[in-house]
Amino acid sequence: MKPVVRIGAAVVAVVVVGAVAWRAFGPSAHPPHRLSGYVEGETLYVGASGAGLVSTVAVRRGDRVSAGQPLFSLDASQLAAARDQAAAQVAIADAQLKDAEKGQRPQELAVYDAERAAAQAQVRQARADYDRIAPLVRKGIYAPARLDQVKAALDTATANAAAVARRKDVGTLGARPDAVNAARAAVASAREAQAAAQNRLDLISPKAPTAARVQDVFYQAGEWTAANQPVVALLADDRVRLRFFVPEAEMARYRVGTAIRFDCDGCGPTRSARVNYVSPRPEFTPPVIYSREARQRLVFLVEARPEGGATLAPGQPVDITPLEASR
């Protein structure tokens, strides 16, 4: 064999051996094992408890909202009037309670003072008459019946003075305990009615329950919405989940609270999540999901809550690093 032919054969042999070695031991021969999954979000549909005309919509599709941020409101004219009326009833009931708890006015008590002064004057006059007539009766100048008359007048004047003093004491008191308790109950009832009116007013102006993205807006200002009809759809940050399927042979490694790692297109460096749900029922791999190098089609659904879920989009594919590969 000529030297050139031998050199060519040697080069071909080296190339073939290199290709076989690359296929056997190169990085593509044993690609890293991954679990396929996707991002899922639970949508919050926010509506009003009553029907009405949409007066304002404070958000647009795609906006970010924080917890407590107003979303929309219905026309509040009627409910605001009912709230104001309930507040007026509270003021009336409270005034009636205060009036029941305190005594009569100073001007009314002054009348009792005048009556008591007049009664005391009558007592003094009756006593003076008694003191003047009693010695004359004992001397026989007047008959005993005359003494009885002045004594009766003295007793009457004394009793009248005592009655006037009692009326003054009663005038300083409030209403009877049962009347005061009834007034307090009326105040409590009025306050409950005011709170209910305010609650109905708040329910037509919902606020975001948590930080979220506005997924959709179904009604605009000027449109009529029925009771409990969704007006705004939110994708809450804390309701974003990773859903992936774990082969039956690896299920023992996944428990609620376990930390996992995952990657997705355009997500940057490898991110972390924490398992929050493991399905107790097995199922066969859905036809739209194909794990790399899956040995069995019997899998369990696992959900994990990602850190920084606000940047993930529902339906976005993710690759989960199996736990045994992350150790």
HELIX and SHEET records of a PDB file:
HELIX    1   1 PRO A    3  PHE A   25  1                                  23    
HELIX    2   2 SER A   77  GLU A  101  1                                  25    
HELIX    3   3 PRO A  106  ARG A  138  1                                  33    
HELIX    4   4 PRO A  144  THR A  172  1                                  29    
HELIX    5   5 PRO A  177  LEU A  203  1                                  27    
HELIX    6   6 GLU A  248  ARG A  253  5                                   6    
HELIX    7   7 GLY A  309  THR A  311  5                                   3    
HELIX    8   8 LEU A  323  SER A  326  1                                   4    
SHEET    1   A 8 ARG A  64  VAL A  65  0                                        
SHEET    2   A 8 ALA A 212  VAL A 217 -1                                        
SHEET    3   A 8 PRO A 230  PRO A 247 -1                                        
SHEET    4   A 8 LEU A  35  GLY A  47 -1                                        
SHEET    5   A 8 PRO A 317  THR A 321 -1                                        
SHEET    6   A 8 ALA A 259  ASP A 263 -1                                        
SHEET    7   A 8 ARG A 271  PHE A 284 -1                                        
SHEET    8   A 8 LEU A 298  PRO A 306 -1                                        
SHEET    1   B 3 PHE A  72  LEU A  74  0                                        
SHEET    2   B 3 GLY A  52  VAL A  57 -1                                        
SHEET    3   B 3 TRP A 224  THR A 225 -1                                        
END                                                                             
